[in-house]
């Protein structure tokens, strides 16, 4: 490569947003922490701010994939291959990114995906997410393990939400979950299929070990001090006999739906 060619390449790299992205994503959570969400320039800034604020065990629950996280990394790699094709000198005064999925019209193809026990992350839990979905006209999917009932979340959304189902080992219990979601107006059910057979969540487990707080302050714990799953405390299981119901089908590492603060485990 000739000298002037190398200089041109270096100038290009110095001005490239790709290089800027690599620098920002390699920065620590402390360096990228925001004073408020309004300061965020993109979603990665929000992620760094959340990491600083959310307790380690709960952060691990949010970030963990399963079984070595091979699929998690593959999804990120596959998504990075999609590119936007810019067009110049066209009218962009009315941009429409809306889409329709299963009869539901949304302003964007980006969903608010289900996360269990959101009150462990934010005091208002799923209601806060529902309000955001309402403000942006987005599709919200609520977890079986939600901190709040489907009726309250639907009311906050102001429109039907979708329901994510963890199956149980008792058909009648699963049926009652679905009937309640249907009665609340949920038009779509998303069934999680990888949990009943068991799965490893290494990131969640490692960060739980690194969490020095006492889980018993907020969670019921077993003889080893690890958080115990209690279906009876989960709002979606109200009116369902949970005695003997297989909790292994519905457990989230280190998270209890009864948690309402992020200052403790």
C-alpha positions, 0 to 999 in steps of 0.5 A: 500500500502506498503512503498516500493510500495509508493516510487516506485509510487512516483518515477514513477510520478516524472519521468512521462511526464504526470506530466510534462505536467500538470505542464506546461499547468497550468503555466501562459501565462507569464511564458510560453512566448517565445522570438521567435517561434523557442523556442517552444517545442510543440504547447502548447508553441506557444499557450501561446506565442500567448495569450501574443501577441494577443489583448484580443478581438481577442484572445477571437475570436480565443479561443471561442467555442459556447453555453457553449463550451460543444462540445469544451471540449468534442472534447479535451477529445475525442482526448486525448483518442487516443494513439500512440502505440510504436514499438521497433527495427523497421526501422524508417528511412522513416516514412510516415504520409501522407494521402488522403482526397477527392482526396487531398494528404497531408503530415499529417492528420492535417489540417490548418483549417479556421479562419476569418480575420487573418490579425487581428492576423498577418499582412500577414493574410491568405498568411502567413498560406498558406506559412506554408501549402506549406512548410509542404504540408498541406491541408489549408481551407480558410474562407469566412471571409478571409482578402484576396481573394481566388486567392491570398491565392491559389497563396501563397499556390502554390496548390489548397486550400479548401473553407469554406462557410458561407451560406447567406440568398440570394442564388445568393450571395452564388452561386457567392462565390462558383463560385469564389472559384471554378474558383480559383481551390478549389476542396472541399467546407466545409459548416458551418451549425451551424451559420445561426440559431445563436450561443452564443460565451461566451468566445469571448464576455467576453474577448471583454468586458475585452479589454480596447482599442477603437474598433473604431480605426480600426473597424466601430462600432455601437451606443454602440461602438461594432464592426459592421460587414461590408460585403462590406469590405470583399474581398470574397464579391467583386462584390457581392451586399451586400445591405440588405444581412443578416450579421447575417449569417457571423458575427464574434465577434469583428473582421473585415476583414479590420484589418491589425494590432494586436495593436488595436481592 
